[in-house]
């Protein structure tokens, strides 16, 4: 009986670990998505700054 409880606790721990890993994957994907959405605006600012600096020697 004790070994069955131990096995269930190990399985539960494994499930929690898999859940945690899944949440981390989702969080990483969301972070990547946010970074991609910011990228065009940052690129535009960088290009505008380049041309402003170039026209004002």
N, C-alpha and C positions, 0 to 999 in steps of 0.2 A: 504494500500500500504506500509506503514511504517513497519507493522508487517511482510510482505513478505520479505522486505529487511533484516530486523533483523533476520528472520529465515534463509535466504540464508547466511548471515554472520556467524551465528552460525554453519551452516552445513559446511561452508568453513573452519572455525576454527577447527571443529571436524576432517575434512579430513586432515588438516595440522598436527594435533596432531597424527592421525593414521599413517600418512606418517613418521613423526619423530620417532614414536615408532618402525615402521618397519625398518627404517635405523639403529636404535640403536640395534635391534635384529641382523641384518645382521653384523653390526660392531662387536658385541660380538661373533658371530659365527666365524668370520674371525680371531679375536684375539685368540680364543680358538684353532683354527686350527694352527696358528703360534706357539703357546705354545706347542702343541703336536708335531709339527715337530722339535722343539728345544730339547724336552725332551730326546730322545735317545742319542744325542750327549752329553748332560749334564750328563746323567747317566754314559756314557762311561768314561768321564773325571773323575767323582767321583770315579768310580771303579779303574781306573788306578792310581789315587792319593792314594787310599787305599793300593793297592799292592806296590806302590813305597815306601810309608811310612813304610809299614810292612817289606820290605826287607832291609831297611836302618835304623836299630834301633839306 
